[in-house]
């Protein structure tokens, strides 16, 4: 499988910070009883017609990919979009970041601690994904391997096509409606909340011959933040000494998980023939 992914680098392409006055709280419907995952009703929508046109152009003119990005040529994963004149292409887009303070406030309520203190710089990036049958292995139903996001939460915009699934209990996967805008928690939320927020393990499954587009806004703590439970209360779960001693900052944690992304994006096999799951290593790091 070779899902095309357009991923602006957070440090290279700053996203406009949320306004001083955040949007009104959206309507929320929880999708899981075991993880912090919800469908939200937002006015912000992803411009999927334009996103599809972009990917269609890149598929038809692969020479433009090298002009636009550094790329993994064999798998078509586009990682560093528009590093020059960054102000020319991202400001006209619909700005979903207006909802970030409101959602962060809601997650803080679940966490029992103010998470905004760890999010002063709005460390975010925006990813566009094209699950195109043309680039997929014909026999594979995998779109994106099972994983947990590294950050505080992710906002997933879908084009109406199903495929996203949430793991409710180990090995039990629940499909998410294809037209839902989904907010799900990641590892940083688990740690900062002392285990009171549960991360959502998820994956994307393919339907043969069906194309699926998504746009994802990833929200994470400031890179220099030490990953340890915030506040004075006792953590709800036991963490490793590395976590409790604050030995790991967000930037290092992201780098550790980044080493696994190249395998998970496409479910690429490693030398022993088994699919690599980033979650096992991260669980050992977090829980000990």
C-alpha positions in Angstrom: 0.0 0.0 0.0 1.3 3.5 -0.8 -1.1 6.1 0.6 -0.2 9.6 -0.6 0.3 11.8 2.4 0.9 15.6 2.2 2.2 16.6 5.5 3.5 20.2 6.1 6.2 20.2 8.8 5.0 22.1 11.8 8.2 24.0 12.4 8.6 24.9 8.7 5.0 25.9 8.1 3.5 27.7 11.1 -0.3 27.4 11.2 -2.1 30.6 12.1 -2.8 30.4 15.9 -6.4 30.3 17.1 -8.0 33.7 17.6 -8.3 35.3 21.0 -12.0 34.4 21.2 -12.5 30.7 20.5 -15.4 29.2 18.6 -18.5 28.2 20.5 -18.4 24.7 21.9 -19.5 22.2 19.2 -22.0 19.5 19.7 -20.2 16.3 20.8 -21.2 12.6 20.5 -18.8 10.1 22.1 -17.9 7.2 19.9 -16.2 4.9 22.4 -16.6 3.8 26.0 -12.9 3.0 26.4 -11.1 5.9 24.8 -11.5 9.6 24.5 -13.0 9.7 21.0 -15.9 11.9 19.8 -17.8 13.0 16.8 -18.1 16.8 16.7 -20.2 19.1 14.7 -17.9 21.9 13.4 -18.6 24.7 10.9 -15.1 24.2 9.6 -15.0 21.8 6.7 -12.0 20.4 4.7 -12.0 21.5 1.0 -12.0 18.0 -0.4 -12.6 19.1 -4.0 -9.4 21.1 -3.9 -7.6 18.3 -2.0 -8.5 15.8 -4.6 -7.5 18.1 -7.4 -4.1 18.5 -5.8 -3.5 14.8 -5.5 -4.8 14.2 -9.0 -2.4 16.7 -10.4 0.5 15.2 -8.4 -0.4 11.7 -9.6 -0.5 12.9 -13.2 2.6 15.0 -12.9 5.0 13.1 -10.6 7.8 15.4 -11.6 6.1 18.2 -9.7 6.4 16.2 -6.5 10.2 16.6 -6.5 9.8 20.3 -7.1 7.4 20.7 -4.2 8.7 18.3 -1.6 11.3 15.9 -0.4 9.7 12.5 -0.9 10.0 8.8 -0.3 10.0 8.1 -4.1 9.1 4.4 -3.9 6.0 4.8 -1.7 4.9 8.3 -2.7 4.8 9.7 0.8 5.1 13.4 0.5 6.5 14.8 3.8 7.7 18.4 3.5 5.3 20.5 1.6 5.8 24.0 0.4 8.9 25.0 2.4 9.3 28.2 0.3 6.9 31.1 0.4 4.9 29.3 3.0 2.5 32.3 3.3 1.3 31.8 -0.3 -0.7 28.6 0.1 -1.9 28.0 3.6 -3.7 31.1 4.7 -6.7 31.0 2.4 -7.7 27.5 3.7 -10.6 27.0 6.0 -9.1 27.5 9.5 -10.1 24.7 11.9 -7.7 25.9 14.5 -10.4 28.2 15.9 -11.8 25.2 17.7 -8.5 24.2 19.3 -8.9 26.2 22.5 -12.5 25.0 23.0 -11.6 21.3 22.4 -8.5 21.7 24.6 -10.7 23.1 27.4 -13.0 20.1 27.1 -10.1 17.7 27.2 -8.9 19.6 30.3 -12.2 18.9 32.0 -11.8 15.2 31.4 -8.2 15.3 32.5 -9.0 17.2 35.7 -6.1 19.6 35.0 -5.6 22.7 32.8 -3.8 21.4 29.7 -3.5 24.9 28.2 -0.3 25.6 30.2 1.5 23.0 28.0 0.1 24.4 24.8 1.2 28.1 24.7 2.8 27.9 21.2 0.1 25.9 19.5 2.3 23.1 18.2 0.1 21.8 15.3 0.4 20.4 11.8 -2.0 19.6 9.1 -1.9 16.4 7.0 -3.8 15.5 3.8 -4.2 11.8 3.0 -5.2 10.2 -0.3 -6.2 6.5 0.1 -6.1 5.8 -3.7 -6.9 2.3 -5.1 -4.3 3.1 -7.8 -1.5 3.1 -5.3 -2.7 0.2 -3.1 -1.7 -3.4 -3.2 -4.8 -5.2 -4.8 -5.0 -7.8 -2.1 -4.6 -5.4 0.8 -7.5 -4.0 2.9 -5.1 -1.9 4.9 -5.2 1.8 4.5 -3.3 2.9 7.5 -2.1 0.4 10.1 -3.4 0.4 13.7 -1.7 3.0 15.9 -2.2 5.7 18.5 -1.3 9.3 17.7 1.5 10.9 19.7 0.0 14.3 20.4 -2.8 15.7 22.7 -5.6 15.2 20.2 -6.3 15.0 16.5 -9.2 16.4 14.5 -10.0 14.1 11.5 -12.0 15.5 8.6 -13.4 12.8 6.3 -14.8 13.0 2.8 -17.8 10.9 3.5 -16.1 7.6 2.7 -16.0 5.0 5.5 -12.8 3.2 6.6 -11.8 4.8 9.9 -12.1 2.3 12.8 -11.6 2.7 16.5 -10.4 -0.2 18.7 -13.0 -0.5 21.4 -11.4 -3.5 23.2 -8.3 -5.4 22.2 -9.0 -6.9 18.7 -12.5 -5.4 18.5 -12.8 -2.7 15.9 -15.7 -0.3 15.6 -16.3 1.6 12.3 -16.7 5.3 12.4 -19.3 7.0 10.1 -17.5 8.3 7.0 -19.1 11.8 7.3 -18.1 12.3 10.9 -15.6 14.9 12.1 -13.7 13.0 14.7 -11.6 14.2 17.7 -9.5 11.6 19.3 -6.9 11.7 22.1 -3.2 10.8 21.8 -0.4 9.7 24.0 0.5 13.2 25.2 -3.0 13.6 26.6 -2.7 10.3 28.4 0.5 11.4 30.1 -0.3 15.0 31.0 -3.7 13.9 32.4 -2.1 11.3 34.6 -4.0 8.6 32.7 -7.4 10.1 33.1 -7.7 10.6 29.4 -7.6 7.4 27.3 -5.9 7.5 23.9 -7.7 6.1 20.9 -6.1 3.3 18.9 -7.3 3.5 15.4 -6.7 2.4 11.8 -8.0 2.9 8.3 -9.4 0.0 6.2 -9.8 0.1 2.5 -12.8 -0.8 0.3 -11.5 -2.3 -3.0 -11.8 0.2 -5.8 -12.9 3.1 -3.5 -10.9 6.2 -3.0 -10.9 7.9 0.4 -9.6 11.4 1.3 -9.0 12.8 4.8 -7.5 15.9 6.3 -6.1 15.8 9.9 -5.1 18.5 12.3 -2.7 17.3 14.9 -2.4 19.2 18.1 0.4 18.6 20.5 2.1 20.2 23.5 4.9 22.7 23.1 8.1 20.8 22.1 10.0 21.7 25.2 7.3 20.5 27.6 8.4 17.7 29.9 6.0 14.8 29.5 4.8 14.0 33.0 1.4 14.2 34.8 0.4 17.8 35.4 -1.0 19.0 38.7 -0.6 17.8 42.2 -3.1 14.9 42.3 -2.1 11.3 42.2 -2.0 9.8 38.7 -4.9 7.5 37.9 -2.4 5.0 36.5 1.2 4.1 37.3 3.7 5.5 34.9 7.4 4.6 34.2 10.2 6.3 36.1 11.1 8.0 32.9 7.7 9.7 32.7 7.4 10.5 36.4 10.9 12.0 36.6 10.1 14.2 33.6 13.1 12.9 31.6 11.2 13.0 28.3 10.2 16.1 26.4 7.7 16.4 23.6 10.3 16.8 20.9 12.2 13.7 21.9 9.0 11.7 22.2 7.9 12.8 18.7 11.3 11.7 17.3 10.9 8.3 18.9 7.5 7.8 17.4 8.6 9.2 14.1 11.0 6.3 13.6 8.0 4.0 13.5 5.8 6.1 11.1 7.6 5.1 8.0 6.7 1.5 8.7 3.1 2.1 9.8 2.2 4.3 6.8 1.6 1.5 4.4 2.1 -1.3 6.9 5.6 -2.0 5.5 7.1 -5.2 6.7 10.3 -5.3 8.8 13.1 -7.8 8.5 11.5 -10.5 10.6 8.4 -10.4 8.4 6.1 -9.1 11.1 4.3 -5.8 10.9 5.8 -3.3 13.2 3.5 -1.7 15.8 4.7 1.6 17.3 2.4 1.2 20.2 4.3 -1.7 21.9 7.5 0.3 22.3 5.7 3.4 23.4 3.6 1.5 26.0 6.8 0.2 27.5 8.2 3.7 27.6 5.1 5.2 29.1 4.0 2.5 31.5 7.3 0.8 32.2 
